[in-house]
Amino acid sequence: MTKWLKLSFLALCFLFFANHASAQGALYHNIAWRYTPAGAFPAGGATVTICTSNATGAPCTPKITLYQDSALTIPVANPLAQCTSSPQVGCLDNIGNFSFYMSQGPFTYTISGAGLNPYGPIPDVSIATGGTPPLGNNGDLQKKNGAALAASGLNDNGTVLSTAETLSDTNGININASPLLETYTNDPTGTVSGKLVRFTPSATIATALTNTVKIIGPCFAGCGASGTAQVAAFGQAPCVFDNATTAGDLVGISGSVAGDCTDIGTTYPTNGNPVIGVVRSTNGGGGTYSVDLLAQDSSAAASTASGTVNNASQFSLTYYCAPGLSNVLCGGGTTAPTLNGNWGLTYVVTANAAVSPVITLPGIPINAQVGTTYTYLYSDRIKLVTFNNSSPVAVTLPQASSVGFTSNFANANCNLGTGLVTITPTTSTINGAASATIPQNWCGFLYSDNTNYRLATFSNSGTIASGTSVLGTSLIASGACASVVTTSAPGTLTTDVITPAFNGDPTAVTGYGASATGAVLTIYPYPTANNVNFKVCNSTGSSITPGALTLNWRVSR
């Protein structure tokens, strides 16, 4: 039969079936998928929206009318509602299956919802039972995805037209085998048509690396380094092969050419790599060939693995076998290994001799500050910050709700120097005040409640400050006191206790030793903020000119 006669016969068949199908709706069914870096999973509970062939957005608009019956008399919700029984038409079940009736013709659909990366609109076409694919505005036959095929693009294989003959477009794609396409954003590193793609950490897609365990599928349209691309996830799609193929062989990912498919024969791989699908044709070398894409599966590899596990009683496992002893687990015992390699926590073998490892427990990192100013960093979290300076130290603490200083921020602080450490938060308060201090030899536990700070201070000795003060030697009249002697004592509060003592024997010093007439002076110590104070008073009946005397003192709390 000539090509003209066959095409005429085909056209008559299309018209015949179209006339018999015009009075009923088309049943459509599919599966909603959730695509993640770990693979594709049925998306029960997704939002499935059905729209016109030129719809936009996800969920898409404008929507079309859907039905529960072939007579198109019982409308259903769009987006599809949750099924109440199984099987049921005009709804979505809890494992992602959805179906509906509609008027025959092209349409699009989107998959969206909580926890999903929305995708679509995906073009498709519904054909009533016994019907034919719809015709385009110019009478050309349309593919399943609704794109018109020019009459000049139809190829004939030169044989008598039969039910076994396949019509294809000039790209060799089966008219009735368009793949399930998903839309993703191209990574700047790029994707290539027919090459396998993978997810990136940025939630974009890029050409798969060799031996990538989790891939999506081959890039189908819009491939490149920008914009969005459509990736074939299921059905028939072209893929670039790096080797010869045999029809019916399993297809895996190339171990030598990034993004290529490879014919791996009829046996599932044992290296954990996925099986992408089945190659449809036999070819003598690498090239772009059609693949029946499958849901990725490497589970069969587990059934082909083998190995030996040595017996070991409970809690007696001492070390693992060294590299090179594949699939062998060494049990307990007292004999040291002799092969080079790392042997867990029990032995490290060097120069064929076993050496028991030294395990050093990690400590708390220390941030040692020796200056007079410092601003806390978020990296000071769970650290010991020490301060050591003879001058006052001004410490700035970022706002409690800022990044890194929320309710999980805590650290320890110690003042090793004589200078008083004053911690002042930005905006926030500390212990309900604008600032807090850490005296010498005191430490403090600092933590944030996400609004303000608390500082709990403590000291082993209880000493806030200590030092010496030189008393005056001017005449003190009867019933009067000498000028107060004030000495700096950082961190001292008015509620602290001062303990004074002489730094030498006072009995030989005028005014402080024994006197038959009672001519002995009285010393009055008292604290003020950050100071200690001493007053010497004369309660006798005559003037006294005291001798030189130095006091040692300590402030405690």
C-alpha positions in Angstrom: 0.0 0.0 0.0 1.4 3.4 -0.9 2.1 6.0 1.7 -0.8 8.1 0.3 -3.3 5.2 0.7 -2.1 4.4 4.2 -2.5 8.0 5.4 -5.9 8.2 3.8 -6.9 5.0 5.6 -5.6 6.4 8.9 -7.6 9.6 8.5 -10.8 7.7 7.8 -10.2 5.6 11.0 -9.7 8.8 13.0 -13.0 10.3 11.7 -14.9 7.0 12.3 -13.8 6.7 15.9 -14.3 10.4 16.6 -17.9 10.2 15.4 -18.6 7.3 17.8 -17.0 9.0 20.8 -18.5 12.4 20.5 -21.4 11.7 22.8 -19.5 10.7 25.9 -16.9 12.1 28.3 -13.3 11.1 28.6 -12.0 9.3 31.7 -8.6 10.5 32.9 -6.5 9.1 35.8 -3.0 9.7 37.0 -0.9 9.9 40.2 0.2 13.0 42.1 3.9 12.8 43.0 5.9 14.5 45.7 9.5 15.1 44.4 12.3 15.3 46.9 16.1 14.9 46.9 15.4 11.4 48.3 13.2 10.4 45.4 9.6 10.6 44.2 6.7 9.6 46.5 2.9 9.5 46.0 1.4 12.7 47.3 -1.8 11.8 49.1 -3.5 15.0 50.3 -2.1 17.1 47.5 -4.1 19.9 45.8 -4.8 18.7 42.2 -6.2 21.5 40.0 -7.4 20.9 36.4 -7.3 23.8 34.0 -7.5 24.9 30.4 -4.7 24.1 28.0 -3.4 27.7 28.3 -3.6 28.0 32.1 -0.9 29.6 34.2 0.1 29.5 37.9 0.2 26.8 40.5 -2.6 26.2 41.5 -3.5 26.9 37.9 -6.3 29.1 36.5 -8.6 29.2 34.7 -10.1 25.9 35.8 -12.4 23.6 33.8 -15.5 21.6 34.8 -14.9 18.0 36.0 -17.4 15.2 36.3 -17.9 11.9 38.2 -19.7 10.1 35.3 -19.1 9.5 31.6 -22.4 11.2 30.7 -21.0 14.4 32.2 -24.0 15.0 34.4 -22.5 14.9 37.9 -20.0 17.8 38.5 -17.2 17.3 41.1 -15.0 19.8 42.9 -12.0 21.4 41.2 -9.4 21.2 42.9 -10.3 17.5 43.4 -11.7 16.6 46.8 -10.5 13.7 49.0 -12.0 10.3 48.1 -14.3 8.7 50.6 -14.1 5.2 49.2 -11.9 3.2 46.9 -12.0 3.0 43.9 -13.9 6.3 43.3 -13.9 8.7 40.3 -13.8 12.5 40.6 -11.5 12.7 43.6 -7.9 12.2 45.0 -7.3 9.2 47.3 -4.8 9.0 50.2 -2.0 7.5 48.1 -2.0 10.1 45.3 -4.3 8.4 42.8 -6.7 10.8 41.1 -9.3 10.5 38.3 -12.2 12.4 36.7 -14.4 12.6 33.6 -14.2 15.7 31.3 -15.0 16.7 27.8 -12.5 15.3 25.3 -9.6 17.6 24.5 -6.3 19.2 25.8 -6.0 20.4 29.3 -3.3 21.2 32.0 -3.0 20.3 35.7 -0.9 21.4 38.7 0.1 19.6 41.9 0.5 21.8 45.0 -0.2 21.8 48.7 1.4 21.8 52.1 5.0 20.3 52.1 5.1 20.2 48.3 7.2 22.2 45.8 4.3 23.2 43.4 4.8 22.1 39.8 2.8 22.5 36.6 0.8 23.5 34.6 1.5 20.1 32.9 0.0 19.7 29.5 -2.0 16.6 28.7 -5.0 15.5 26.7 -8.1 13.3 27.4 -9.5 10.9 24.8 -12.9 9.2 25.2 -13.1 5.4 25.2 -13.0 4.3 21.5 -12.2 7.9 20.4 -9.2 9.5 18.7 -6.8 12.2 19.6 -8.2 15.7 18.9 -7.4 17.7 15.8 -5.7 21.1 15.9 -7.0 24.2 14.3 -5.3 23.4 11.1 -6.4 19.7 11.1 -3.1 18.4 12.2 -2.9 15.4 14.5 -2.0 16.4 18.1 0.4 14.7 20.4 -0.7 13.6 23.9 0.7 16.9 25.3 -1.4 18.9 23.0 1.3 20.2 20.7 0.3 20.0 17.0 2.3 17.7 14.7 2.8 19.0 11.2 1.6 16.6 8.5 5.1 16.7 7.0 6.5 15.4 10.2 4.7 12.0 10.0 7.0 9.2 9.1 6.0 5.9 7.4 8.1 2.8 7.8 7.1 1.6 4.3 5.0 -1.4 5.4 1.3 -2.1 5.2 -0.5 0.0 7.9 -1.6 -2.2 10.7 -2.3 -2.0 14.4 1.4 -2.8 15.0 2.7 0.2 13.1 3.7 3.3 15.1 3.4 6.8 13.8 6.1 9.2 15.1 7.1 12.8 14.7 10.5 13.8 13.2 12.1 13.5 16.6 11.2 9.8 16.8 8.9 10.3 19.8 5.9 8.0 20.0 2.7 10.0 19.5 0.8 8.1 22.3 3.8 8.0 24.7 4.5 11.5 26.1 6.2 11.3 29.5 5.0 12.7 32.8 6.8 16.1 32.9 7.7 18.0 36.1 8.8 21.6 36.1 11.9 22.8 38.1 14.3 25.8 38.2 17.6 25.4 36.3 20.8 25.7 38.4 23.4 28.1 37.0 25.6 25.1 36.4 23.1 24.1 33.8 21.1 21.1 32.4 21.3 19.5 29.0 18.5 18.0 26.9 18.4 14.2 27.3 20.9 14.2 30.2 19.9 13.0 33.7 19.4 15.7 36.4 19.7 15.9 40.1 18.6 18.2 42.9 21.2 20.7 44.3 21.3 22.0 47.9 19.8 25.2 46.5 16.6 23.2 45.5 17.4 23.8 41.8 18.3 21.1 39.3 21.6 20.4 37.6 23.2 17.7 35.4 23.7 14.6 37.5 27.2 13.6 38.5 28.5 10.2 37.7 27.0 7.5 39.9 24.5 9.9 41.5 22.3 7.8 43.7 19.2 10.0 43.7 18.2 11.5 40.3 14.9 12.9 38.9 15.1 11.9 35.3 16.3 13.2 31.9 15.8 16.9 31.0 13.1 17.1 28.4 12.5 20.7 27.6 13.7 24.2 28.6 17.1 22.8 29.5 19.9 25.3 30.2 21.5 27.5 32.8 18.5 29.7 33.6 14.7 29.7 33.7 12.7 26.5 34.2 13.0 23.1 32.7 10.7 20.2 32.3 12.0 16.8 33.4 10.6 13.5 32.4 9.7 11.6 35.6 7.7 8.7 34.2 6.7 7.2 30.8 8.8 7.2 27.6 11.6 9.8 27.1 14.9 10.2 25.2 18.1 9.8 27.2 21.8 10.2 26.1 23.6 6.9 26.4 27.4 6.4 26.7 27.4 2.8 25.4 25.7 0.4 23.0 22.2 -0.8 24.0 20.1 -3.9 23.8 16.3 -3.6 23.8 14.8 -4.7 27.1 18.1 -4.1 29.1 18.0 -2.1 32.4 19.2 1.5 32.3 21.4 3.0 35.0 23.4 6.2 35.4 26.8 6.4 33.7 29.9 6.0 35.9 32.1 7.9 33.4 30.0 10.6 31.6 28.1 13.0 33.9 24.4 12.9 33.3 24.5 10.0 30.7 22.3 6.9 30.8 24.1 3.6 30.4 22.9 0.1 29.5 23.6 -2.1 32.6 22.3 -5.4 31.2 19.6 -7.4 32.8 21.0 -7.6 36.4 20.3 -5.0 39.1 23.4 -3.1 40.2 24.9 -4.0 43.6 26.5 -0.6 44.2 23.3 1.1 45.3 22.8 3.0 42.1 19.2 3.3 40.9 17.6 1.6 37.9 16.2 4.4 35.8 14.2 2.3 33.3 14.3 0.0 30.4 15.9 0.8 27.0 13.5 0.4 24.1 15.9 -0.3 21.2 19.1 -2.1 20.2 21.9 0.2 19.1 25.6 -0.5 18.3 27.0 2.5 20.1 26.3 5.6 22.3 23.6 8.0 21.3 20.1 9.3 22.2 17.6 6.5 22.6 14.1 6.1 24.0 13.7 4.8 27.6 10.7 3.5 29.5 11.2 5.4 32.7 10.4 3.5 35.9 10.1 4.6 39.6 13.7 4.5 40.7 14.5 1.3 42.6 17.7 -0.1 43.9 16.1 -2.4 46.4 16.9 -5.5 44.3 20.6 -4.9 44.9 20.1 -5.9 48.5 19.0 -9.4 47.5 22.1 -10.0 45.4 24.6 -8.9 48.2 26.5 -11.6 50.1 29.0 -11.8 52.9 30.1 -13.4 56.1 29.3 -12.3 59.6 31.5 -14.0 62.3 29.7 -15.0 65.5 30.1 -12.8 68.5 28.4 -13.0 71.9 26.5 -10.0 73.4 28.7 -7.0 74.2 31.9 -8.8 73.1 32.4 -6.9 69.7 35.8 -5.4 70.0 36.8 -4.1 66.6 35.9 -4.1 62.9 37.9 -5.7 60.2 40.4 -3.5 58.3 39.7 -2.2 54.7 39.9 -4.9 52.1 38.0 -7.5 54.1 34.7 -6.8 52.4 31.5 -7.9 54.0 33.3 -9.4 57.0 32.6 -8.3 60.6 35.2 -9.4 63.1 33.8 -10.5 66.5 35.2 -10.1 70.0 38.4 -11.6 71.4 41.7 -10.6 73.0 44.0 -11.1 70.0 45.2 -7.7 68.6 44.8 -7.2 64.8 48.0 -6.9 62.7 46.7 -5.5 59.3 47.3 -1.8 58.7 44.1 0.4 59.0 41.8 1.9 61.5 40.1 -0.6 63.8 37.3 1.3 65.5 38.0 2.5 69.0 40.0 -0.5 70.2 43.1 -0.6 68.1 45.1 1.5 65.6 47.5 -0.6 63.7 50.8 1.0 62.6 53.8 -0.9 61.1 51.8 -4.1 61.7 51.7 -3.6 65.4 48.5 -2.9 67.4 48.6 0.2 69.6 45.8 0.9 72.0 44.3 4.3 71.2 44.4 7.3 73.6 41.0 8.8 73.8 40.9 12.5 74.8 37.6 13.8 75.9 36.7 17.2 74.5 36.7 20.1 77.0 35.0 23.5 76.9 36.8 26.0 74.5 38.3 29.0 76.2 38.3 32.6 74.8 41.0 34.4 76.8 40.7 38.2 76.7 43.5 40.5 78.0 42.3 43.9 76.7 40.1 46.6 78.3 37.2 46.2 75.9 35.4 43.2 74.3 32.2 42.5 72.4 30.7 39.0 72.7 30.4 37.0 69.6 27.8 34.3 68.8 30.7 31.9 68.7 31.2 32.4 72.5 28.2 30.2 73.0 29.1 27.4 75.4 32.6 28.8 75.9 34.5 30.0 79.0 35.4 33.7 78.4 38.2 34.9 80.7 39.2 38.6 81.3 42.6 39.5 82.7 43.6 43.2 83.0 44.6 45.5 85.8 42.4 48.3 84.4 38.6 48.2 84.2 37.2 46.0 81.4 34.2 47.2 79.4 32.3 44.3 77.8 29.5 44.8 75.3 26.7 42.2 74.9 24.6 42.2 71.8 20.8 42.3 72.1 19.3 39.1 73.5 17.0 38.6 70.6 19.6 39.1 67.9 21.0 36.3 65.7 23.1 33.9 67.8 22.0 35.4 71.1 18.5 33.9 71.5 17.4 31.5 74.2 20.0 28.9 73.3 22.9 31.3 74.2 24.8 30.6 77.4 28.4 30.7 78.5 30.7 31.1 81.5 32.9 34.1 82.3 35.7 34.6 84.8 37.6 37.7 85.8 41.3 36.8 86.5 42.6 40.4 86.7 42.3 43.1 89.3 40.3 45.4 86.9 36.5 45.2 87.4 34.7 43.6 84.5 31.4 45.5 83.6 29.0 43.7 81.1 26.6 46.1 79.4 23.9 44.6 77.0 22.7 46.5 73.9 19.0 47.4 74.5 18.5 44.3 76.7 18.9 44.3 80.5 21.1 42.0 82.6 19.7 40.9 86.0 17.1 43.6 85.5 19.7 46.4 85.3 21.6 48.2 82.6 24.9 46.4 83.4 26.4 43.8 85.8 29.9 43.4 87.1 32.3 40.6 87.8 35.0 41.3 90.4 38.5 39.8 90.5 38.5 36.1 91.1 34.8 35.8 90.4 33.0 33.9 87.7 29.5 34.2 86.2 27.1 32.0 84.3 25.5 34.1 81.5 22.4 33.1 79.6 19.7 34.6 77.4 15.9 34.2 77.7 15.5 35.7 74.2 14.6 39.1 75.6 17.1 39.9 78.4 20.1 38.3 80.2 20.8 36.8 83.6 24.2 36.6 85.1 24.7 34.4 88.1 28.1 35.2 89.8 30.0 33.1 92.3 33.5 32.9 93.9 35.3 30.1 95.8 36.9 32.6 98.2 34.0 35.1 98.5 36.4 38.0 98.2 35.3 41.0 96.2 38.4 43.1 96.5 41.4 43.5 98.7 44.3 46.0 99.2 46.0 48.4 101.6 45.2 51.9 102.9 47.6 54.4 104.5 46.1 56.3 107.5 46.8 60.0 108.0 49.3 61.5 110.5 47.7 65.0 111.1 46.6 66.2 114.5 43.1 65.1 115.5 41.3 67.3 118.0 39.4 66.0 120.9 35.9 64.9 119.8 36.8 65.1 116.1 37.7 62.8 113.2 40.5 62.9 110.6 39.7 63.3 106.9 38.3 60.0 105.4 40.8 57.7 103.7 39.2 56.3 100.5 40.7 53.5 98.5 39.4 52.0 95.2 37.8 48.5 95.6 36.2 47.5 92.3 33.0 45.6 92.6 32.3 46.6 96.1 28.7 47.2 97.1 27.4 49.1 100.1 26.1 45.8 101.4 29.5 44.1 101.5 31.7 43.5 104.5 35.1 45.1 105.1 37.6 43.3 107.2 40.6 45.5 108.2 43.9 44.5 109.8 47.1 46.2 110.7 50.1 45.4 108.5 52.4 45.7 111.5 52.5 45.9 115.4 50.2 48.9 116.2 51.1 49.0 119.9 54.2 51.1 119.3 52.4 53.6 117.2 51.2 56.8 118.7 47.5 56.9 119.0 46.9 53.2 118.5 48.9 51.6 121.4 48.1 51.1 125.0 47.6 54.3 127.1 47.1 54.7 130.8 45.0 57.8 130.1 42.8 56.2 127.4 44.3 58.3 124.6 43.6 55.7 121.9 42.1 56.5 118.5 39.2 54.6 116.9 39.1 53.4 113.2 35.7 53.2 111.5 35.6 51.2 108.2 32.6 51.4 105.7 32.0 50.6 102.0 30.7 52.7 99.2 30.2 51.7 95.6 33.6 50.4 94.3 35.4 51.9 97.3 36.5 51.2 100.9 36.6 54.0 103.4 38.3 54.5 106.8 37.8 57.3 109.3 40.0 57.8 112.4 38.3 59.5 115.3 39.5 60.9 118.7 37.0 60.3 121.5 39.5 61.4 124.3 39.7 64.7 126.2 42.8 65.9 124.4 44.3 66.3 120.9 46.3 63.3 119.4 48.8 63.4 116.6 48.8 59.7 115.3 51.8 58.0 114.0 52.1 56.4 110.5 50.0 53.2 110.1 48.9 51.1 107.1 45.8 48.8 107.1 45.4 45.6 105.1 41.7 45.1 104.1 39.4 42.6 102.3 35.9 43.1 101.0 33.6 40.0 101.2 30.0 39.3 100.3 
